[in-house]
Amino acid sequence: MSIAKLGKMLAVLAVLAAAVLVVSASAESKARIVRLSEVQGTVQLDRAAGEGFDKAFINLPVIEGSRLKTGKDGRAEVEFEDGSALRLVPDSEVDFTRLALGEEGQKLNTVQLVSGTVYANLYPKKGGDQFQLNFARESVTVPEATHFRVELADTAATIAVFKGKLSATSPSGQFEVAERHSATVDLSAPAQKDTFVIAKNYEAEPSDAWDRQQNDYHDRYASAGGSSINSPYGYGMSDLNYYGNFMTVPGYGNVWQPYFIDAAWSPFQDGGWVFYPGFGYMWVSGYPWGWMPYSYGNWAFAPGFGWVWQPGYWNSWYGIPQVVNPPVRTKVPTAPASGHQTVMVGLGLAADPGVGVGAPRRLTINPGSAGFGVPRGSVCNLNHVAKTMQRTSSPVVVATTPPVSATQSGRGFDTGANSTRGGMSTAGASHRSTAPSRPH
């Protein structure tokens, strides 16, 4: 082989090697987007746009680098693609430091609890999904489906596991917290000498009842409604089954439609444009169910049925809704040409009232509202209410379920929830003891 040919071959090999390095370095994608699925009271989101915290609304996308915090009357929930949820109670803050995809598609999540209390109800898949919650000098990892609470104070942190188990790492070592157990970590100790207490029980907290209420809502509606769509995603599914129904329309297939629409309703009449770095402007729906129908599939106008959502296109996440066969006069959303300011459309974006306020005891639902202003789970048998409105074409006044207030203390998830903690360990060696109505 000539020196010239050898040189060319080495050059080609060098290029291939460089390409392999680039692929390896970019194997972890940063393009994941999760959902701000519940907003009550004062909640703020920093969208990593360099402009700090701004008012948060339901259905805002949450990307890597986002920060979320609640005020004294605020509560929030973030839904992940598999239906897992992270919930913040008043006076809490979390940073989403990592929302990535591994090279085999596994979801890699790292969240930093800056202050306050979070509840996590997680369903990691066995294919390598990872969830890590960091706080102070500690770190919690979740190997299996787990429901737990972490409360961070100035000098101590408390972990309570309601279901499943988790592993915790402190400067002084690792320890596990089993189901219906708790761990209290002393953060006032010098670094590398954290002490922790493991107890076979946990104390109830005032926000346990609210967290349980949210879990009950998702458990009840996530697989209800007779949905037959083959979606790889679980976030937003409970809202689709609560606020609307799936049906088969000739020529359009299996579609979904919200309750309380009329001939004049358009899926794009209420919402807003919100700017995200790296993505540009994205359409955010103001409807409580408005996540999946604006991120995947198409909105189509079916004669005789009106607007319906066609599920699909699961491999693409749309920041701008896709539209099929719109009526001539339909105003399809068009992103602002410039700027970073949030732009409201119609009734704009929505947030429920503050903690302890919730929905009024009686709520008026109007034709054409499509559920705007109806807090999730607040009305029993919403499908029956929709049938009544369909017959009468008139507003319907309904009774609502009482909200869970910030001071409403529920018992724990087992009979030992109010037991006194016991058992002490030091230096890492554990010793275990026994919405108001909106005008339309």
Secondary structure by P-SEA (a helix, b strand, c coil): ccaaaaaaaaaaaaaaaaaaaaaaaacccccbbbbccccccbbbbccccccccccccccccccccbbbbccccccbbbbccccbbbbbccbbbbbcccccccccbbbbbbbbbcbbbbbbbccccccbbbbbbbcccbbbbbcccccbbbbbcccbbbbbbcccccccccccbbbbbcccbbbbbbccccccbbbbbbbcbbbbccaaaaaaaaaaaaaacccccccccccccccaaaaaaaaccccccccccccccccccccccccccbbbbbbbccccbbbbbcccccccccccbbbbbbccccbbbbbccccccccbbbbccccccccccccccccccccccccccccccccccccccbbbbbccccccccccccccaaaaaaaaaaaccbbbbbbbccccccccccccccccccccbbbbbccccccccccccccc
